[in-house]
Amino acid sequence: MSVLVNKNSKIIVQGFTGSEGTFHSEQMIAYGTNVVGGVTPGKGGQEHLGKPVFNTVADAVNDTGADVSIVFVPPAFAADAVMEAAEGGIKVVICITEGIPVSDMIKVKEYLKDKDCRMVGPNCPGVISAEEAKVGIMPGFIFKKGNVGIVSKSGTLTYEAVDQVTKVGLGQTTAIGVGGDPIIGTTIKDAVELLMNDEDTHGIIMIGEIGGNLEAEAGKWIQKNGTKPVVAFIAGDTAPKGRTMGHAGAIVGGDSDTASAKKEILRDCGVHVVDSPADLGTKMAELLN
């Protein structure tokens, strides 16, 4: 099984008729994703890309039974869009938007605490379950159904890992881009935990970056609960101390913030750390074969 999204997921697109929403919805539909409609306030009742447009998420859920939403709404309105999705009955909301104010995300995180809704992102490439559903902006053609789960803070390095895993003949269950913002809905640990509990996922690739403590938190969880091999790469080895990655600039932390410190922590937790992203696929193949 895949995690978060699969071929039975019913997906709506918030910001459906905008240029970003339109372009990526076309790509998602072409991949075979079950997009059942979209939301653009004021355009309810119209049709776009052969799918119905609704004024609100609640209308879309009532009409289509949607359970997953992807958000392509401009930064100033994106937090409201996520909360509207949770309020409207969506179970997984994947927020692609970059540049949402941190103060907005604090409110969203608080709001989601007592809701039966998981947010992925913001500022992320989305989630794709190979050959089932692409809910995001990842290039679909590099994916192949298989047994490796991928969790990443970086967008482009996710694609690199996917491509390598495909080339060594392993393929993927689900790739989750958690996003590079200081406040995100699903942490690296959360994503690793989902994949660790997925019976079709036999190994996990984790891609981190300098800044923040998400990787260390995931490493400690793996040390206690890990049942599958985890291969990790941390980007930013050559960056000056105190520098962070991610377009939005993640929170600067203490001594465990550098790439070498993070690698050390992960190795101590039993994670197989590679020093070059080019080794992710071969290392995983070596561990699984």
N, C-alpha and C positions, 0 to 999 in steps of 0.2 A: 504493500500500500504506500501511497504517497502521503505527505502531511499537508495540512492547511487547505490545499486546493486539489481537486481531481476532476475526472471527466464528468462527474455528476454535479459538480458545483454549478450553481446558477449565478452568473456574474452580471452586475450592473456597473456602468461607468458614470462616475460623477464628473461633470465637465465634459459630457459626451460630445457636444456639438462644437466645442472649441477646436483650434487647430491641432494642439497636442493630443487631446482626447480622440479626435477623429483619426489622426494618423496611427496612433498606437492601437486603437480599437480595430482598425482595418487589419493590422498585423496580427492581433490576438485572434480575430475571427478566422483569418487565413491559416493560423496554426491549428485551428479546430477547437478553440476554446468556446465553451457554451455561454456566449454573451447573450443575455435575454432582453437587454434594453439599456437605457441610460437616463440620466437626470440632468436637465438644464432648466432652472426656474424660468417660467414664462414661455417655455416652448412645449409644454405638455400637450399631448394629442398629435404632435407631428411624428413623422417617421424619419430616421436617419440611418444610413447604411443598412436599410431594410429592417431596422429594429425600432420598437416604440420608444418615444421620448416622454418622460414624466416630469411633472413640476417638482415633486418631492420624492425622497427615498421611500417614505411610508407608502405612497401611491404605487411605486415600482414594486415594492415587496408584496403588497396586497394583490397586485395584478399578476406578477410573474413568479412569486415564491422565491425570489432571489435571496441568497444567503452569503454572498461575497460581493464586496464593492471595491472598486479601484478609483482612487481620487486623482484627477488631473485638474484641480481647481487652483487658481492663482493664490499665492502665499497669504494674502490678506484675508481670504475667505476659507482657506483650507481647514483650519481648526473647526470652524462651524460645520463644514461638510462632514468631517469625521464624526463629530458628536451627533449630527443628524442621522448618519448611517447607524450608529449604535442605538439611538432612540427609535429608529425605524425598524429594528429587528434584524439587522445584518450581523452575522457571527464573526466574519473576518473582514477587516477593512485595511486595504493596502494603500498607503499614502505615498505617492511618487513625488509630490511637490517638494521643491527645494526652496529654502529661504523663509520658512515659516518662523515668525518670532518665537524665541524660547519661552517668553511669558505666556504665549498662546498655548504652547505644548504642555506647560505645567497644568493649565486648566483642563486640557484634554485628558491628560494622564489621571488627574484626580477624578474627572467625570466618569472615566471608564472603569474605575475601581469596583463599582458594584453592578456593572453591566456584564451580560454574557456576550462579550464582544472582544476579540483580540485585534489589536492594531499592529501592522507591520510598517516600519518606517517612522517618520517621514524621511525625505531625501534618500530614497532607496530605489534600486532597479526592479523591485517587486519579487514575486515568487513564481517559479515555474515547476510543474511536475511533468517530467519528460514524457512527451507523446500523449499527454492528457490535457493539460490546461496551462496556458501562459497568461499570467495575470501580472503584467509589468512591461518593461521596455527592453528585456533581454533578447538577443538575437536567437530565435527558435531553432535555426537550422543546425547549430552545433550540439544540440542535445540528442541523447539517445537513451532509451529506457534501460535501466540497469539497477545497480545495488549500492551506489555511493550517494550519500547526502552531502550537500554543500552549504556552509553557512559563511556569510562574508559581510564585512563592514564596507568593503570596496566594491564598486560596480564592475569596472573593467577587469579586475583580477578574478572576479567570479567567472567571467567568460573564459579567461585563460585556464582556470582550473577545470571548467566544464569541458573545454576543448581537449585538454590533456587526458581527462578521464575517458572521454569518448575514443581518443586515439589509441589508448592502451587496451581498448576493448571492454571496459567495465560498465560504462554508462551510468546514468543518475536516477535516483528516485525523485528527490525534490531539491531545488536550489533556492535558498532563502537569502535575499539581500536585506540585512537588518537596517541598513542606513547609517549615515555618518554624523547625524546630529547629536547634540549633547543629551537630549531627552527623546528616547525612542520607545515604541510600544512593546516590541519583542526584542529582548537582549540576546547576545550571543549564547549565553547559558540557556535561555528559554528555547532557542532554536535547536541547540545541541540536544537538549532534553527531549524535544519532540521527535527528533531523528533517532535518538538512542532507543526510544520506545516503539519505533516503527519496525515491524518484523522484516520488511523487505530491504531495509537499509542495513548493509553489512559493515560499512565503514563510513567515516565522516571526515570531510575536509573542512578545516576552519581557517579563515583568512582574517587576520586582524591588522590593526594599524597602531602606530604610536598615539598616545593621548588616551586618557580615560582608563578605567580598570575592568572593562568588560571581559577581556581575554583572561585575566587572572581569575575572575569570578567563575568563568566557564571551566578553567583548568581545575579549580578546587572541586567543582561539582563532578567533573570527569574522574578525578582521583577517587572520590567517594563512591560514585555510582556507575562509572563507565563499564560497559560490557563489550564494547566494540573498539577496534583501532581508530585513533584520531590522528590525522596528519595536519600539522599547522604551519602557516607561514605568517610572519609579521612584517608588514611593509614599513619602511622608514629607518632602516639600519644606518644610513649615512646622514640622516637629518641631524641638525644641531640639537642639543639638549633643550627641552622646553618647547620644541616645535610640535604642532599637532597636524594631523591630516584631516581630510574631509573638507568639502567646499565651505561648510558652515563653521569650521574650526571647532573641534570638540573641546571639552573641558580639559584644562591642564591639570595634571595630578602631581604626585610626588615622585619619589625615586624609582618606583616600579613602572614609570611611564615610558622609559626608553625601550627601543626594540630589543636590545640585548637583555635587559632586565625581564621583559615579558617572556622572551624565549626561555630564559633560565627558569622562571616560575613554571612555565608549561612543561619543560623537560622534567622538572622535579615532580610534576603531577602525572607523569607517565605518558605525556603526549609526544608523538614523533614530530619533532620540529625540523623543517628543512630550511636551508639558508637561501635558497633561490626558488622563486615561484615555478621555475622550469622543472623542478623535481617533484612537484606535487603528485602528478599522475603516476610516475614510475614508482615512487615510494608507496603509494596506496596499492598499486598492483603487486609489489613485493610482499606487502603485509597480507593481502587477501588471497594470493595464489599459493 
